[in-house]
Amino acid sequence: MIISLNDKQYDFINSTKQNNGLVAGLGAGKSYVATLKCIMMKIQYPLLTVAYYLPNYGLIRDIAWDKFPDLLEQMGYKYRINKSDKEIHIEGAGKIIFRSMDNPQTIVGYEVFYSLIDECDILPMEKMEVAYNKILARNRQKADIPNQMDIVGTPEGFKFFYKRYVTNINHDTDALFQASTLDNKHLPDGYIKQLQQQYPENLLKAYLNGDFVNLSTGTIFSYFKRETHHSNIIDNGSEFIILGQDFNIGSCITIVFVRRGSNIIAVDEFSSYDTMGIIQNTKDRYSKRSLGFYPDASGNNRKTNASDTDIQMIKKAGFSVFVNKSNPAVKDRINITNNLLSKGTFLVNTIKCPEFTKALEQHSYNDKQEPEKYNQAGSVDDYTDAGTYPLAFLYPIVTNKYIAVQG
């Protein structure tokens, strides 16, 4: 088997530093090269243990039971997966273990000689710092080389990755490698163009070039400008109505949209006390209209009454509901909205939607670089949630689940 690597990937795999960071754009092959390095370490040291760390068990399922088997088969190695113990056993080379960092207190009771952390910035900074120290404590099996501990990921602002490999880097023991999506010559046709269409210019610096840029300072929807994004368009009385829905006892927020050509425009807003109120208000305003709800996916679990979930109640009232099994990542909803704003295809009738307009202007990040959440009913985050659920559903970020970098 011949493996084709670009210079940054080759340097990362062959680095003799104790701690190596590979920060890369989307589709730059970071998970592929991380998988390859773990396998190579395991084959070189069959009596020692390698650990691969991810933010949650969903990502472990995608990485461990997808990328690792694919690459092992291409390399000609036989393996056995133990999903209950989160391990892959390579014939003649021992095991690679997979652990979630979501609960750092569970990172105990074992030792390894090589550790690799993937997508550290998905976790909040404080939790990631605890997880990192726990992982460092596990990294103590003796080998004829210093114990290595590497990180790969996409830049998500000035968070843990930036702090560890830029602010606090020790050039004697650490090395940082930066890879651009453009470096990967094995991407499908149109992938770069797709990224350019899905992300506004400042995010392309991070998600295409692999640069650390400020993604979370000031207001969340930084591209929104009341004057620029105002539209006088109103519902014409016959078109399909899109309703973005956030559920909260005491203040269920509904943002109403229409589509005109390539544009989507917020044309109305209203608040209801509970799900029964949503149903009644919708019937009062849009009787005998063709419409669809695009709600918070957690409404599939939350119950306003004893028997039906919020979404079941809306369906039983005769309304169409468009919803995935789970909500997209919050950062994806934010990126989708900012991208539509940057391209001028998401507009707001600021006269008909005064609260939604105010929310887009005022919703900001907290001191943990996360979108601020408020306890008060009908707060700005309720309005931005309601307004961005349909945008995320209708204009999803589409990326390839697995992109080979192998020649």
Long-range contacts (C-beta under 8 A, 24 or more apart in sequence): 1-74, 1-75, 1-76, 1-406, 2-407, 3-36, 3-406, 3-407, 4-186, 4-405, 4-406, 4-407, 5-33, 5-405, 6-179, 6-183, 6-184, 6-185, 6-405, 7-183, 8-177, 8-178, 8-179, 8-183, 9-33, 9-179, 9-405, 11-177, 12-37, 12-150, 12-152, 12-177, 13-37, 13-40, 15-175, 15-177, 16-145, 17-148, 17-173, 17-174, 17-175, 18-146, 18-147, 18-148, 18-149, 18-173, 18-174, 19-148, 19-149, 19-150, 19-151, 19-170, 19-173, 19-174, 19-175, 20-148, 20-150, 20-151, 20-174, 20-175, 20-176, 20-177, 21-150, 21-151, 21-152, 21-161, 21-164, 21-165, 21-174, 21-175, 21-176, 21-177, 22-150, 22-151, 22-152, 22-153, 22-177, 22-178, 22-179, 23-152, 23-153, 23-154, 23-155, 23-161, 23-165, 23-176, 23-177, 23-178, 23-179, 23-210, 23-212, 24-152, 24-153, 24-154, 24-178, 24-179, 24-180, 24-181, 24-210, 25-154, 25-179, 25-180, 25-181, 25-182, 25-206, 25-207, 25-208, 25-209, 25-210, 26-154, 26-181, 26-195, 26-207, 26-208, 26-399, 27-181, 27-184, 27-187, 27-191, 27-195, 27-399, 27-400, 27-403, 28-179, 28-180, 28-181, 28-183, 28-184, 28-210, 29-179, 29-183, 29-184, 29-186, 29-403, 29-405, 30-118, 30-152, 30-153, 30-154, 30-179, 31-63, 31-67, 31-118, 31-152, 32-67, 32-71, 32-403, 32-404, 32-405, 32-406, 33-152, 33-405, 34-116, 34-118, 34-150, 34-152, 35-63, 35-67, 35-68, 35-71, 36-71, 37-116, 37-150, 38-68, 38-96, 38-114, 38-116, 39-68, 39-71, 39-72, 39-75, 39-77, 39-90, 39-96, 41-114, 41-148, 42-90, 42-93, 42-94, 42-95, 42-96, 43-77, 43-90, 43-93, 45-113, 45-114, 45-143, 46-92, 46-93, 46-94, 47-94, 48-94, 48-112, 48-113, 48-114, 48-141, 48-143, 49-94, 49-95, 49-96, 49-97, 49-110, 49-111, 49-112, 49-113, 49-141, 50-95, 50-96, 50-97, 50-112, 50-113, 50-114, 50-115, 50-116, 51-96, 51-97, 51-98, 51-99, 51-110, 51-112, 51-114, 51-115, 51-116, 51-135, 51-138, 51-139, 52-96, 52-97, 52-98, 52-99, 52-115, 52-116, 52-118, 53-98, 53-99, 53-100, 53-101, 53-115, 53-116, 53-117, 53-118, 53-131, 53-135, 54-98, 54-99, 54-100, 54-101, 54-118, 54-119, 55-100, 55-101, 55-102, 55-119, 55-120, 55-122, 55-123, 56-100, 56-101, 56-102, 56-122, 57-86, 57-100, 57-102, 59-118, 59-119, 60-86, 60-98, 60-99, 60-100, 62-401, 63-98, 63-118, 64-88, 64-98, 66-401, 66-402, 67-402, 68-96, 70-402, 71-406, 74-406, 101-127, 101-128, 101-131, 101-135, 102-127, 104-130, 104-131, 104-134, 105-134, 107-131, 107-134, 107-135, 107-138, 108-134, 108-138, 110-138, 111-138, 111-139, 111-140, 111-141, 112-138, 112-139, 112-140, 112-141, 113-139, 113-140, 113-141, 113-142, 113-143, 113-147, 114-139, 114-147, 114-148, 114-149, 115-139, 115-148, 115-149, 115-150, 116-149, 116-150, 116-151, 116-152, 117-149, 117-150, 117-151, 117-152, 117-153, 118-151, 118-152, 118-153, 119-152, 119-153, 119-154, 120-151, 120-153, 120-159, 120-160, 120-161, 121-153, 121-154, 121-155, 121-156, 121-157, 121-159, 121-160, 121-161, 122-156, 123-160, 124-368, 124-370, 125-159, 125-160, 125-163, 125-368, 125-369, 126-368, 128-159, 128-160, 129-160, 132-160, 132-164, 154-206, 154-207, 154-210, 155-206, 155-210, 155-211, 155-212, 155-213, 156-206, 156-215, 156-331, 157-206, 157-212, 157-213, 157-214, 157-215, 157-216, 157-369, 158-212, 158-214, 158-369, 159-369, 161-212, 162-212, 166-212, 178-210, 178-211, 179-210, 180-208, 180-209, 180-210, 181-207, 181-208, 181-209, 181-210, 182-208, 182-209, 184-403, 184-405, 186-403, 186-404, 186-405, 186-406, 186-407, 187-400, 187-403, 188-400, 188-403, 191-400, 191-403, 194-398, 198-335, 198-336, 198-339, 198-397, 198-398, 199-335, 199-339, 200-335, 200-338, 200-339, 200-341, 200-342, 200-343, 201-342, 203-335, 203-338, 203-339, 215-331, 216-365, 216-369, 216-370, 217-365, 218-364, 218-365, 219-361, 219-362, 219-363, 219-364, 220-334, 220-363, 220-364, 220-365, 220-371, 220-384, 221-334, 221-337, 221-338, 221-341, 221-360, 221-361, 221-363, 221-384, 222-338, 223-338, 223-341, 223-342, 224-341, 224-348, 224-360, 224-361, 226-350, 226-357, 226-361, 228-344, 229-341, 229-344, 229-346, 229-347, 229-348, 229-350, 230-347, 230-348, 230-349, 230-350, 231-263, 231-265, 231-347, 231-348, 231-349, 232-349, 232-351, 233-258, 233-260, 233-265, 233-267, 233-347, 233-349, 234-267, 234-349, 234-352, 235-267, 235-268, 240-290, 240-291, 240-292, 241-286, 241-289, 241-290, 241-291, 241-292, 242-291, 242-292, 242-294, 242-390, 242-394, 243-282, 243-291, 243-292, 243-293, 243-294, 243-390, 244-294, 244-295, 244-386, 244-387, 244-388, 244-389, 244-390, 244-391, 245-278, 245-293, 245-294, 245-295, 245-296, 245-299, 245-314, 245-386, 245-389, 246-295, 246-296, 246-382, 246-383, 246-385, 246-386, 246-389, 247-275, 247-295, 247-296, 247-298, 247-299, 247-302, 247-304, 247-310, 248-377, 248-378, 248-382, 249-273, 249-274, 249-304, 249-377, 250-274, 250-377, 250-378, 251-377, 251-378, 251-382, 252-277, 252-278, 253-378, 253-382, 253-383, 253-385, 253-386, 254-278, 254-281, 254-282, 254-386, 255-353, 255-356, 255-383, 255-386, 255-387, 255-390, 257-390, 262-345, 263-344, 263-345, 263-346, 263-347, 264-340, 264-345, 264-346, 264-347, 264-390, 264-391, 264-394, 265-346, 265-347, 265-348, 265-349, 266-347, 266-348, 266-349, 266-352, 266-353, 266-356, 266-387, 267-349, 267-352, 267-353, 268-349, 268-352, 268-353, 269-352, 269-353, 269-354, 269-355, 269-356, 269-383, 271-378, 274-304, 275-304, 275-310, 275-313, 275-314, 276-304, 276-313, 278-314, 279-313, 279-314, 279-317, 279-319, 282-319, 283-317, 291-319, 291-320, 292-319, 292-320, 292-321, 292-322, 293-319, 293-320, 293-321, 293-322, 293-323, 294-321, 294-322, 294-323, 294-389, 294-390, 294-393, 294-394, 295-321, 295-323, 295-389, 296-327, 296-385, 296-386, 296-389, 297-323, 297-324, 297-325, 297-326, 297-327, 298-327, 299-323, 300-325, 322-390, 322-393, 323-393, 324-393, 327-389, 327-392, 328-392, 328-396, 328-397, 330-371, 332-392, 332-397, 333-388, 333-389, 333-391, 333-392, 334-371, 334-388, 335-397, 336-388, 336-391, 336-392, 336-395, 336-396, 336-397, 337-387, 337-388, 337-391, 337-392, 339-395, 340-391, 340-395, 346-391, 355-383, 356-383, 356-384, 356-386, 356-387, 358-383, 359-383, 359-384, 359-387, 360-384, 360-387
